[in-house]
Amino acid sequence: MNELVEKPWGSYTNLMDEPYTKVKKIVIKPGQSPSYQYHFKRSEIWVVVQGIGKCKIDDQITTHEAGDVIYILKEQKHQFTNVGNSDLIFVEIQLGDYFGEDDIVRLEDKYGRV
């Protein structure tokens, strides 16, 4: 628990891992973004705590900063891009019945993971 997992776009730390939820602290480096993706078995709630980012949900783009809350339903395509000069940090709350990393369906990824 609380192990830092490095990714090409930044990192995440698991804060809570229970049968009913998983909670992560996610850090995205300036100019970076995880893949454009969706999940079959979980929805997500993102709470931005630092930085500024562009959030793409089902091809609609909105801008978010500290204090904003973003809701992502199961099977909604989503991606967060850091458009600021410092780290974009948010807490991701996963809700559903399965939280494995193999429930990630990548549609676009600039790191060649599609």
PyMOL commands that set and color helices and strands:
alter all, ss='L'
color gray80, all
select helices_A, chain A and resi 101-103
alter helices_A, ss='H'
color red, helices_A
select strands_A, chain A and resi 4-7+10-18+21-28+36-38+42-50+52-57+60-65+69-72+78-82+88-96+105-108
alter strands_A, ss='S'
color yellow, strands_A
deselect
rebuild
show_as cartoon
